[in-house]
Amino acid sequence: MLKSVPLVDRLSDHTLLKLQAYINGEFIGVADTPVKNPANGDVIAAVPHLGATEATRAVEAASAAFSGWANKTCKERSAVLRRWYDLVVAAREDLAIILTSEQGKPLSEARGEIDYAAAYIEFYAEEAKRVLGELLPSHRANARILVQRRPVGVVAAITPWNFPAAMITRKIAPALAAGCTVVVKPAPETPLTALALAELADRAGFPAGAINVVTGDAKAIGLVLTTHPAVRLVGFTGSTQVGKLLMSQAATTVKKVALELGGNAPFIVFDDADIDAAVEGAMASKFRNTGQTCVCTNRVYVQDSVHDLFVQKFACKIAMLRVGDGLDANTEQGPLINERALAKVRAHVDDALSKGAALVVGGDGHALGGTFFQPTLLQGATAEMLLSKEETFGPIAAVFRFKSEDEVIVAANNSAAGLAAYFYSQNASRMFRVLEQLDFGMVGINTGVISTELAPFGGVKESGNSREGSHHGILEFTELRYACVELQG
Ligand code: NAP
């Protein structure tokens, strides 16, 4: 029954469903490119397919709006962000329905994402008032060293489909709070959430050009955003491969580049862990968003003596997961985003089985068809398998058996990625020992849930070079200006 209701009829505020790009305070363009619901393949809406011309207009609009926005007082900027936050919170249910309809995640998770996305706006509305300068000790008696933090300028934000709301607000709320103006290029799978956020920003009273959202041709828009001289920072969340490309393009005009890229998280269960808590943590970090998060567990390492118990308990939980349309209230696992994602998940399972892994639960497409895949548990995983080297981005949990702490630290760090890692232990000395040796930007100790606007989110190695969230997140969008002030007389 749910599936037969058109998206627009599900929403209490129909004008929230924007089907045009947002440039210089106006919704523009012809909605000609379909957006599909991954749960059933239905076309739910269409948005404009724009290119270099419109991206250039958006950058010019953001550039023209920059000084007006940057020169507002921090309290004025804060007030507009706060109004945006209030509007997002008020539209929570409609935004969650839009998000699930285009992305597929269970509605409960979509509501959680809207809360998470809104929290960044709220946090940075407050943090706008705390971008501090310094008066440093001087090298001369009659001179003063004054250091100011200035907004970097026009910011480009290129975002993925797996968190259609939060990956946008996590970048643009701090950028706007710092005094920057922004041009967003959302993922083609999930433009509706981005445009609904733009509509709410418009109602909140951001000046024309402060926020722009351009949908369409990624390469053409991306080339403008990474090479136009007016863009001073390129913020990108997405795959490591595309991140490297954008970084090289941005080098031509020496822009700041803030990258939040892919992960391949290890999840380590030591023999002194609370096994039930570890199973709960593994479920949360592996199966959230059907395994399609950058901080999702990809490699589960379990110590020899607790291996069988952990696998047995983990298998029971995985087998109970309810798969279905995200708009159905019972659903815990939605579809994968598209056929490409399904093919990758299949390839990882087939490769692991061909190299000696054993199937414990699932392992195949789901009876619902389409891009639904069975939540899957494999054991006997090894470093030679694809899932050890690449991010699976799907509901596949692969268990590796290990003997010693030293051995598992080497194995966990044996990855080009360095985003999130998790481990379970009740031994305080081990906690510090292991934490200090893990080469990752974020570590969950006795928890599988680490994302919050209050902490600096980000990775090391090929997982990126920036931090989003906390007071660190706003500093990315500022640069230092130093003045040497000579006292006369
Ligand atoms: P993706 O393929 O890299 O795409 C991300 C965005 O980049 C999309 O909007 C995409 O648009 C755009 N894009 C692709 N090629 C481009 C180009 N040449 N110029 C400009 N834009 C371009 O990644 P995804 O599949 O959407 O997202 C999944 C990846 O994101 C995973 O690796 C995941 O780990 C990572 N991720 C990281 C974080 C983090 O915080 N570290 C958070 C979430 C996700 P088109 O699709 O139109 O090409």
Boltz pocket constraint, residues with backbone or C-beta under 6 A from the ligand:
constraints:
  - pocket:
      binder: B
      contacts: [[A, 158], [A, 159], [A, 160], [A, 161], [A, 162], [A, 163], [A, 167], [A, 185], [A, 186], [A, 187], [A, 188], [A, 216], [A, 217], [A, 218], [A, 219], [A, 220], [A, 221], [A, 222], [A, 223], [A, 237], [A, 238], [A, 239], [A, 240], [A, 242], [A, 243], [A, 245], [A, 246], [A, 259], [A, 260], [A, 261], [A, 262], [A, 263], [A, 293], [A, 294], [A, 295], [A, 391], [A, 419], [A, 458], [A, 459], [A, 463], [A, 464]]
      max_distance: 6.0
